[in-house]
Amino acid sequence: MIFAESNKRRRLLFAVAGVLLAWVVITTVITPVIDAYQDMDLKIKNAKSDLRKITDLADKYIAMSSMLPPALKTETTSTPILSTVEGISRRLGIEKNIERMTPGQNPKNKNEEQLEVVITSLPYQKFIDFLQGLHEYGSPVAVRRAKITTTFDNRNNVNAELTLIKAN
């Protein structure tokens, strides 16, 4: 009888300990994980909503800017030529090849910005991509003077001295 009574107590003690352990695991591990998942779900829904709004606004901006008369379109002409060239060179990854950029005004025409660019050891194809980027930029950037030579050590690389102009 004593052993049967003792086993009953142990079973009851283990059952209570098991219930307490399950409660501790649920409150300290499972509940915070579920809360974190719900928070992440909410953040994802908000981010998707924000993305939809931004996309809609971008589409509206493009539609409205295309309806503007050319005289009111100033975003491309107001960008300085130095920023234009820096942006194109950054996009192509050729900043290290640009030795010097000297901005200035055209002495003959004060409405034109002028930029002298010295490029060294640039692969020929990257130089063509750079000129193509100037052509496709959207604002009128022209090459007034160009001195292009191949490098001595690698005939596929070029050195260039360019004088670029842009009408304001």
C-alpha positions as CSV (number, residue, x, y, z in Angstrom):
1,M,0.0,0.0,0.0
2,I,2.8,2.5,0.8
3,F,4.3,2.0,-2.6
4,A,1.0,2.4,-4.4
5,E,0.3,5.6,-2.5
6,S,3.8,6.9,-3.3
7,N,3.4,6.2,-7.0
8,K,0.2,8.1,-7.0
9,R,1.9,11.1,-5.4
10,R,4.8,10.9,-7.9
11,R,2.4,10.7,-10.8
12,L,0.5,13.7,-9.5
13,L,3.8,15.6,-8.9
14,F,5.1,14.7,-12.4
15,A,1.7,15.7,-13.9
16,V,1.8,19.1,-12.1
17,A,5.5,19.6,-13.1
18,G,4.7,18.7,-16.7
19,V,1.8,21.2,-16.8
20,L,4.0,23.9,-15.2
21,L,6.8,23.1,-17.7
22,A,4.4,23.3,-20.7
23,W,3.1,26.6,-19.4
24,V,6.6,28.0,-19.1
25,V,7.6,26.8,-22.6
26,I,4.4,28.3,-24.1
27,T,4.8,31.7,-22.4
28,T,8.5,32.1,-22.9
29,V,9.1,30.5,-26.3
30,I,6.0,29.9,-28.4
31,T,4.0,33.0,-27.6
32,P,6.9,35.5,-28.4
33,V,7.6,33.6,-31.7
34,I,3.9,33.8,-32.7
35,D,3.9,37.5,-31.8
36,A,7.0,38.1,-33.9
37,Y,5.5,36.4,-36.9
38,Q,2.3,38.5,-36.6
39,D,4.4,41.7,-36.3
40,M,6.4,40.7,-39.4
41,D,3.2,39.9,-41.3
42,L,1.9,43.4,-40.4
43,K,5.1,45.0,-41.5
44,I,5.0,43.1,-44.8
45,K,1.5,44.1,-45.5
46,N,2.3,47.8,-44.7
47,A,5.4,47.6,-47.0
48,K,3.4,46.1,-49.8
49,S,0.8,48.9,-49.4
50,D,3.5,51.6,-49.4
51,L,5.0,50.0,-52.5
52,R,1.7,50.1,-54.3
53,K,1.2,53.8,-53.3
54,I,4.7,54.6,-54.6
55,T,4.2,52.8,-57.8
56,D,0.9,54.5,-58.4
57,L,2.5,57.9,-57.6
58,A,5.4,57.2,-60.0
59,D,3.0,56.3,-62.8
60,K,1.0,59.5,-62.1
61,Y,4.2,61.5,-62.2
62,I,5.3,60.0,-65.5
63,A,1.8,60.6,-67.0
64,M,1.7,64.2,-65.8
65,S,5.2,65.0,-66.8
66,S,4.7,63.7,-70.3
67,M,1.7,66.1,-70.6
68,L,3.8,69.1,-69.8
69,P,4.8,71.4,-72.6
70,P,8.5,71.3,-73.4
71,A,9.0,74.8,-72.1
72,L,8.0,73.7,-68.6
73,K,10.2,70.6,-68.5
74,T,13.1,71.7,-66.5
75,E,14.4,68.7,-64.7
76,T,16.9,67.7,-67.3
77,T,18.2,71.2,-68.2
78,S,18.6,72.3,-64.6
79,T,21.1,69.5,-63.9
80,P,24.7,70.8,-64.0
81,I,26.9,69.2,-66.5
82,L,29.3,68.1,-63.8
83,S,26.5,66.1,-62.0
84,T,25.5,64.6,-65.3
85,V,29.0,63.3,-66.1
86,E,29.5,62.1,-62.5
87,G,26.3,60.2,-62.6
88,I,27.1,58.5,-65.9
89,S,30.6,57.7,-64.7
90,R,29.3,56.3,-61.4
91,R,26.8,54.2,-63.3
92,L,29.5,52.7,-65.5
93,G,32.0,52.3,-62.7
94,I,34.7,54.4,-64.3
95,E,35.3,57.1,-61.6
96,K,38.8,55.8,-61.0
97,N,39.7,56.5,-64.7
98,I,38.6,60.1,-64.6
99,E,41.7,62.0,-63.7
100,R,40.3,65.5,-63.7
101,M,37.0,67.4,-64.4
102,T,37.2,71.2,-64.7
103,P,33.8,73.0,-64.9
104,G,33.4,76.5,-66.3
105,Q,31.4,78.8,-68.6
106,N,31.9,79.0,-72.4
107,P,33.6,82.4,-72.9
108,K,31.8,82.9,-76.2
109,N,28.4,82.0,-75.0
110,K,27.5,82.6,-71.4
111,N,24.4,80.3,-71.7
112,E,26.5,77.2,-72.1
113,E,28.2,75.3,-69.4
114,Q,31.5,73.8,-70.2
115,L,33.4,70.9,-68.6
116,E,36.8,69.6,-69.4
117,V,37.3,65.9,-68.7
118,V,40.6,64.0,-68.7
119,I,40.2,60.2,-68.8
120,T,43.1,57.8,-68.5
121,S,43.5,54.1,-69.2
122,L,39.8,53.4,-70.0
123,P,38.9,50.3,-72.0
124,Y,37.7,51.3,-75.4
125,Q,34.2,49.8,-75.0
126,K,33.7,51.6,-71.7
127,F,34.7,54.9,-73.4
128,I,32.0,54.2,-76.1
129,D,29.5,53.4,-73.3
130,F,30.4,56.7,-71.7
131,L,29.8,58.7,-74.9
132,Q,26.6,56.8,-75.5
133,G,25.5,57.7,-71.9
134,L,26.1,61.4,-72.7
135,H,24.1,61.1,-75.9
136,E,21.2,59.3,-74.2
137,Y,21.1,61.3,-71.0
138,G,18.2,63.5,-72.1
139,S,19.7,66.9,-71.9
140,P,21.8,68.2,-74.7
141,V,25.4,67.5,-73.8
142,A,27.8,67.8,-76.8
143,V,31.5,67.1,-77.2
144,R,33.1,70.3,-78.5
145,R,36.7,69.0,-78.6
146,A,38.1,65.5,-78.2
147,K,41.7,64.3,-78.1
148,I,41.7,60.5,-78.0
149,T,44.8,58.3,-77.9
150,T,45.5,54.7,-77.2
151,T,47.7,53.9,-74.2
152,F,51.2,52.7,-74.8
153,D,51.1,49.5,-72.6
154,N,47.6,48.3,-73.8
155,R,46.2,49.2,-77.2
156,N,42.7,48.4,-76.0
157,N,42.7,51.3,-73.5
158,V,42.3,54.9,-74.4
159,N,43.3,58.3,-72.9
160,A,40.9,61.1,-73.7
161,E,40.7,64.8,-73.2
162,L,37.1,66.0,-73.8
163,T,35.5,69.4,-73.7
164,L,31.8,69.0,-73.1
165,I,29.2,71.7,-73.4
166,K,25.6,72.0,-72.3
167,A,23.1,74.7,-73.2
168,N,21.3,76.1,-70.2
